[in-house]
């Protein structure tokens, strides 16, 4: 169990703190149902059950948001991840998760100096011509200082908080164990797949801890966007970058939250900015398969010449070629009002749909898309359509794959930013030409020939290994080490049904034998009697009646259970 497997005393203390916050915010019943209160008491820890106060009367989404904020950076980040899971949570929950912010004070420069000396090789004042002691911004994982290189280049220095990696790893250990316990003990949480959510979150957060990895993602995206000269990605200064620190070009521009500054008098064309931003993000998603997954206004700057800069690539989404093909099919289906195409993709994405009425799901998706039949392209709100589709999946207790949930969140954020820039902006209008271009590119002769060549190479490589694999198989067979495993879905259930049927058939044969044997005995004169009848014949008929009643009851119960299933 959870407590018995904790790694350190610190983990036990942190668990007590987490459970205490849950009790304080009205989730004491959940703590009891998980069985953690008793285990903590046996471990010498006690919870204070009288601290819930007025918080217990707050709406559950607000309670959860307040609890996550109180628990600190790891849990705030987890809540921010959940804000992108509209396929799992309703609008009231998403609205609360989107309010989550880490209220973390900046780390004083003197506390950062030992780590900076290790990572930079010297004091920051010796490496940089100027290093501002006051940070530009402070977040839960890192804080940013402005500086100047000896050649005069203005840069930002992003520094990971000392000791934050150890704190996050400890919290992740607890989260993973709590998720496993919740999934096993609380049936209502199973549709939300807590363990999968936590695994997804852990991967994302560990990537975000690696500040050098953030820079590699930024450079890869910058390389993909070279065909769009109006898109800017900050330059990375690798000589000063490592896992705990990175140095990037300082971007001087108008923040995405200062839209009132973007006036024609200042040289800005807001409609053009909206189109260029959409083209860039659509290219990242549909063509390149790697995209900025958090394009909120604070991570976007507008520069002179109607250029757009994207910063902070700590959260990046990735899509395989197969996923991009599926996304392409779905987006085209939405834009061109092809409900069958959308339904097919969503059913594929749903994956394990055990217990779901797939026919009803398909009917609902088709009805949803069909309502847009005849609607002008310029009136389609593609982001809202994607949000509505995820709501349909949520109603059927189906979740999207994590990479797609991240993508849809980015897509909705992007369309919202575009409409804030230009009320006449229409994502569908911008998306359709690119979608058609991608389709043409995918099926032009050169692309088809390239995919065919790759398939042939894989086939040849497999054929080359086949003799060795067969020889190994034969050697294992001769030595008696060949094992064949066959897994059939529901095999145990089928076996149980066959076993029960065989038992009933055997009982029916016994009943038949008793009836026939008793009938023969009844014709024989002499011997003991019971109620004026031959005793053995009477007992045989009585046994046949009892066994017959048992058989009828067993058959009735089996039919009743099937009806319930």
N, C-alpha and C positions, 0 to 999 in steps of 0.2 A: 504494500500500500504506500500512499504518498509519504506519510511521515517516516515510516520505517526505512525509506530509501533516500532520505535527504542526505546531501553530501557533507554539509558542514553545520555547525551550530548557528552560523549566520543565516543559513537557509531557513532553519526552524524559526528564528526570530523574525525573519522577513515574512514567513508564512503567517505567523501570528499577527503581524502588522496588516497584511492583506485581508485576513479574515476579520480583523477588528474594523477595518474600513467598511467591509461588506455589511457587518452587523450595524454599524453606525448609519449606513444609508438604506436600511430597511430590508436587507437580504439575509437576516438571521435564520429564517426558515430554510433557505437554500443551504446555508452552512450546516444546519442540523441534518438535512436530508442527505448531504454528502458524507455525513458521519465524521466530520473533521473536528467538531467541538470536543467530543469524548476522547478522541485520539490525542488532541492537544493537552487535555487535562491529565491524561495518563503520562504525557511527556513532561509534566510539570509546568505547563503553560495554562493560563486562564484567560478567557475572554470576558469583556465587560458587556453584559447584555442590556444594560440600562442606559446606553448612550444614544439610542436611535433618535429620540426626541421628535421634533417636528419633521425631520427629513423623511420619516416613514410615510408621510402624507403627500410627498412630492410625487409627480408622475414618474413611472419607471424609467423612461428614456432620460429624464433629467437626473434621476438618482444615479444611473449608470455613468452618465457624463461627469457628474461631480465626483463620484468615486474614482474614476480613471484619472481625473486631474489631481486628486489628493494622493494617489499612489505613485505619481511621478513620471519621468520621461518615457520609460519602456511602455507603460500602460497608456500614456497619451498617444504615443506612436501607434499602438495597437488600435486605439479608437479611431485614429485618423485613417488607418487602413480600412476599418469597418465602414467608414464614411463612403468608401467607393463600392460597397457591396449592396447596391440597390436591389440585386437579385435575391438577397437574403433578408433585408430589413425594410420596413415600411418608411414612408416619407417623414413621419414624426421622429423615428429613430435616426435617420440620416441627417435630419436638420440639427439634432443635438450633437451627433458625432462631428459635424462640420464646425461646431463652435469650439472644439477642443484646441487648446493652446498650452504650450509649456510655459509656465511662469517661473523661469529659471534665471537667477541673477548671473551676471557675467563673472567669470573667474578673474581675479586680479592678476595683472601681468607678472608680479613677483611669484605667484603660485605657478605660473606657466613656464617660468624661466628654465628650470631643470629639464623639462621635456623639450623646450625649444633648443637648448644647447645640444642635446643629444641628436635632434633631428636636423638642425641646421649646421652643426659643427662649430658654432660660435654664438656669441651673444647676438640677438636680433639687430642691435644698433651697429654691430660690426659687419653684418651681412647686407643690411639695407642702408641706403643713404638717409632714409627717414622711416621711422616705425611709430605709428600712432599708438599710444598706450591705451586710449579709450577705444573699445570695440565699436564697429559700425552696427553690429547686430550680434545677439547672443541667443542660441537655441539649445535644445536639450542635449545634442550630441557634440556640437562644435560652436565656436564663435569666430567672428570675422573681424580682422583689423586691416586698416588701410596702411599701405607702405609705398616706398619708392625705391626702385633699383638704382644701383650706381650709374647706369646709363640714362637715368631720367624717366624710365617707364613707370607709370602709375599702376600699382597692382593691389590685389586684395590677398591677404594671408588667412587661410582658413585653418584653424587649430582645433584638433579634437580635445575634448575635455579630459584632463588627467583622471585615470581610473574609471572612466565611463564604460570601457569595454568589460571590465570585471563585473560592474554593477548590472549591466544589461545581460551578460551571460547567466548570472545568478537568477535574475528575474525570468529569463527565458526557460531555465530549468524548471522553475516553479510553474510557469504558465503551461508548459508541455504536460506536466504531471496533473495539474488541475484540469486541463482539457480532457485528458484521458479518463480521469475520474468522473467528470461531468457527463461525458458521452456514455459511460457505462451505467451511471446511477440516475441520470435525469433524462427520461425518454423524450421530454418536450424539446430538448436541445439537439437531439440527433439529426433532425433535418438541417441544422445549421453547420453540421460537421466541424465541431470545435477543434479536433486534432488537426484536420487539414488546414483550417484557418491559421492555427498557431504555427504549423510548419511553414506555411506560405509567409507569414509575418517574420518568422525567424530568419528565413533566407533573405528577405528584403532588408531587414535591419542589419544583418551582418555585412551585406554588401554596402550599406550606407556608412557603416563604421570605417570602411576602407576608403580614405580620401583619395588615394592614388587611383583606385578603381573608378571613382567618379570622374577623374580627369581622362582616363582611357575611354570611357563612354562618351565624354564631351568631344574628344578628338575624332572618334569614329563617326559621330553624328555630323560633325563639321565637315569631314571628308565626303559624306553622302550628300551634303547640301551645297557643294561647290557650284552646282549648276544654278543656284539661286543666289546671286551676288548681294541681294538686298537682305539676306539673313546673316546675322553675326553670331558667332559662338566665341567666347573669350579664349584667348591664347593661353596655353599652359606653359609654365616655366619649370621644366622637369628637373633642372639642376637643384631646385629647392623643394621638390615634391617627394613625399613618401606616404606610408600608410597613415601616419598621424597628422600630416600637414600637407597642404597644397597651396601653390602660389599661382594665381591666374590674373589675366589682364583686368584692370579696373574699367568698368563700363560706365561712361558718362552719358546719361540720357534721361528721358522722362519715364518714370515708373508707370507700370500698367494701371496703378490705382489713381493716377493723376490725369484723368481724361479731360478735365477742363482746360489743361494746358495745350492740348492738341488742337490748335486753332489754325485756320488757313493763314492768318497773319503771321503765325510762327513757322509757316512753311509745311504744315502737316495736312495730308489728305486722309481723313479717317476711313473713308470707304476703301481706298487703296490699301491702307494698313490692314484692314479686316481681310481683304482678299489675299494679301501676301502671307499673312499669318496662317490662314486656312490652307493655302497651297503648300506651305512648308510642313505643317503637321500632317496633312494628308499624305504627302510624299514619304515622310518618316514611317507612317503606319502602313500604308498600302504597298509601297514600293520597296522600302528598305528593311522593314521588319524590326527596327529599333527606334524607339520614340521617347521624347520627354514625357514622363508619365504624370507630371505635376505642373501643368502650364497655368498656374494661377497668376493673378496680376503682379504679385511680388517677384515672380521669376521672369517677367517679361519687361523689356525696356524698349522705348521707341526713340530712334535716333534721327538726326537730320538726314535729309534725303529720303525720307519715308522708309528707313531701314528698321529692322526689328532684331533685337538681341535676346537670346534665350540664355539664362544663367542657371546655376545650381542643378547639376545632373545627378544628384544623389539618388533620385528615384527614376529609374529608366525601365520601360517595358520592352519586352522582346516577343516577337511572333515568328514561329516557324513558317516555312513556305506553305505547308499544308494549311496552317491556320489562316494565312493571308489569302489563300485561294477561297477558303470558306467565308472569310469576312467579305471578300470581293463579291461572292455570290449573294450574300445576304444584303449588302449595301445596294447592289444593283436591283435586287428584288424589292427593297423598300422604295428606292427612287423611281423605279419603273413600274411599281405596283404589281409585282408578281408574287402573290401570297404563297403559292406552292413552293417556290424556291426558298422563301424565308422559313417556312415550316420545316422543310427538309434539313436546313442547316441547324435550326434550333434543336431539332430532335437528335441530331448527331452530337451537338454540344451537351445536351442533357445527360448523355452517357448512361449510367446505371439508373434506369427509370423504373425500378421495381416498385410495383404497387401503384403506378401512375397510369391513368387512362390516356394512353397515347392518342387514341382516336379523338377524344374530347379536346386534348391539347392542340392537335392539328387543326381541328375545327375552329377553336378560339383564335389561333394565330392567323388563319386564313380570313376569318371575319374581321380581325383587327386591320390587316393590311388592305383588305378589300374596301374598307371604309374610305380609303384615300383614292379610290378609283375616280378619275376625272378631275382630281384636284390639281390646279396648276403647280408646276414644279417649284416656282418661286414661293409658294405658300407652304411647302413642306418644312417642318421643323425636325430635321433628322435626329438631333440630339434627344428631343422629347420622344420621338418615335422609338429610339433605342431604349430609353428609360421605361416606356410603356411595355415594350416587349419583355424586359427583365421583370416587370411587375407580374406579367402573365406567368412566367416561369416560377416566380416566388409563390404565387397562389397554388401552384401544383407541387410545392416543396422541392423544386429543382434549382440547383445552383449552377452558375456559369463556371467554367474553368478559370482559375485565378488570373491568367494572363489576359483573358477577355474582359473580366471585371475591371481590371486596371485600365484597359483600353477604352471601355465605354465611359468610365469616369473622366478620362482625359478628353474624350470626344465631346461630352456634354459641357465640360469646362470651356473648351475651345469655342463651341458655338455660342455660349453665353458671352464670352469676351468679344466675339465678332459682332454680336447684336448690340453690345454696349458701345462699341466703336461706331457702328452704323446700323440704325434700326431697320434699314432695308437689306441687310446682309442675309443671305440664304445659303446655308451650308450645302443643301442638295444641288443648287445651281453650280457651286464651285466644285462639288465632288464628281458630278456626272462626267465631265470631260476627262478627268484624270482616270476614273474607273474604266471608261471605254479605252483610253490609251493603254492602260495596264493590260486589259484583255487582249488588245491587238498585239502588244509586245509579247505576251505569254504564248501566243499562238502563231507568231510569224515563223517562217521556215527555219531561220537560224536558231531560235529558241527551241523549237521542236527537235531539231537535229541535236542540239546540245543535251537535252534531256534524254533523247534516245541513246546517245553515246554514253552518258552516265549510267543508264540502265544496263547497257551492254557490258560496260566495265564491271559493274557489280555482279552481273550474271557470270562473266568469265572468271572473276575472282572466286565466286562460289564453286564453279565447276572445277577450278584448279585445286581447291581444297577437298573436293569430294572424294578422290581416291584415298587420301590420308584418313578422312573421317570414316570411310567404309572399312579400311584396314583396322583402325582402332576399334570399331564396333565388332568386327569379327574376332579380334584378339580377346576382347572382354567376354564375348559369347563362349569362346572355347574354354576360358578360365572360370566360367560359371559366375562371372561378375556382371552379367547383363541384367539390368533392371528396367522393366517397362512400367511406367506410371500412366494410368488412365483416369482422368477426372471427368465425371459426367455431372452436370448440374442436377441437383435434387435427387441424386442416386440413392441417398439414404432414405429419403421420403418414399421413393418408389419401392425400395426394398422392404420398408415397413408395411406398405400397403400389400405387397405380395405375401409377406409373412402372415398378416392378419387374414387375408383371403384363404391361405392354405389352412390356417387354424379352423376357420369356419367350415371349409369343405370337409375337413377331418371330422368335425363335430356332426355335420350333416350325415356323413357315412355311419357314424356311431349311432345316431338316432334311427337311421334306417335299419341298421342291424338289430337294435333293441326292439323295434316294432315287429320286424319279421320273426325274430327269435321268440318274442313273447306270444305272438299269434300261434306259433307252432306249439309252445308249451300249453297254451290254453286248450288245445285239442286232446291233450294227453290226460287220461283218467288216473285217479289216485294221487297220492302225495299230499303234502300239507296244503291247507286252504287259508284264505284271508278274505273276510267278507263274503264267503261262499264261493270264492273264485280260487283257481290254482295260485298259490302264493308267489311262485317265481314269475308266472306270467303277469300277475298284478304289479309286482315290483318293477318288472321290465317296462311295462307301459308307463308307470309313474315316473321312472327315470327318463323315458323318452319325452314326456311332457315337460319336465323340468329343463332338460337340455334344449328342447325346442323353444321354450320361453327365453332362455339365455341367448339363443341364436337370434331370435327376433329382436330382442333388446339391443344386441350388439350391432345388428344391421341398421336399426333406427338411429342409434347414436352416431354411427359413421355418416349416415346421410345428413343428419342435423348439423354436424361439424362442417361438412362440405358446403352446405347452404350458407353458413356463417362466413366461411372463407371467401 
